[in-house]
Amino acid sequence: MPDPIHQFDLHRIVPINLFGWDVSFTNSAAFMVLAVLLTTSFFMVATRARSLVPTRLQSVAEISYEFVAGMLRESIGKEGMKYFPFVFALFIFIFVCNMLGMIPGAFTVTSHIVVTAALAALVFLTVLVVGFAKNGLRFLKLFVPSGVPIYVLPLVTVIEVISFLSRPISHSVRLFANMLAGHITLKVFGGFVVMLLGAGSFAVLTPLPLLMAVAITALEVLVAFLQAYVFTMLTCMYLNDALHPGH
Amino acid sequence: MVDPPDKQGPAPAEMTPQERARFEGRLTDLGDRLGKVKAQRDADARADLDAEMRGRGMAYGMRMAAELVAAVIVGGVIGWGLDWVLGSRPWLFLLFFLLGFAAGVLNVMRAYERMQREFAARTGGSIGQKVPDNDD
């Protein structure tokens, strides 16, 4: 049986050793660079003409802009547009990485928790910095819900703090777990096809896992988009908490 | 598609009673056929929406699990760290583990509220298909 975990292996492409740290350029880094290059060149080509009546490429660029801008306006309001570059970059990066991962043989950057955790930590720190910069100590009101009797307030505050600290974990695990599980499932069904083909008369059963693999591929394309959307949506909500901590 | 109604039909005043009866028969027939097509289309749209919402159910289930587990882990780690600093093992770990569980339930409740709002916006109030229930 082909090893379903093998696809997540990292290899050093350019070994780099910096002060005793292994910071080699790996296949994961290569796919991140590829995602950034693809995105940048796509938007440069798509927005080059800047015509009033958009071409097909320009429409795609405009739709992606409208999609993220709509999310921001809906969950934060107009002042949320200040954070558009950050949120848009997050969404496009995750989306393109997820979609690149759907190409057979490609590496899925977002199936490594270190990547999604770094992104979630970035969001978490941004929320902290923005929250304290905008509201000062009033940001701490986020942990003190209004209308709670004074004798349970310490308990509720501790619970709220734990809930707040758990955000980056659930934020990163959700994206990572979905991508990891999806790609393992695909590989397992692909492995069944190969195994059945080599299993003599059982080869007549081959179409079953093959059909399943096709169906799961379609599902995974949906998941790739949906998880990028969910990650961005949660980012918007957390930013909203940073801007309006009083609920 | 449904045939267009016979617009060139004779005006009611010029019709003999038999013609009028036939004309009205055709009218009701047309109404029935239109109604059937419309009902079919509504049912298809509802089935599509329902399938989509069911597909999302899996994603939402995973999300709830992540919300709950994450808070329990954070609570446990905080308690363990405090124990390590204060040398009070295992009491703070136990306390914060339970507080983490409470925070997890809080997370799930908040996620559910958001989900409910999202569903309500899409389906107009009902989640999935209504299933007959003995308690109703």
Interface residues (C-beta under 8 A of the other chain):
Chain A: L155 V158 I159 E160 I162 S163 L165 S166 R167 I169 S170 V173 R174 A177 N178 L222 V223 L226 V230 M237
Chain B: G55 A59 M62 R63 A66 E67 V69 A70 A71 I73 V74 G75 I78 F96 L99 G100 A102 A103 G104 L106 N107 R114
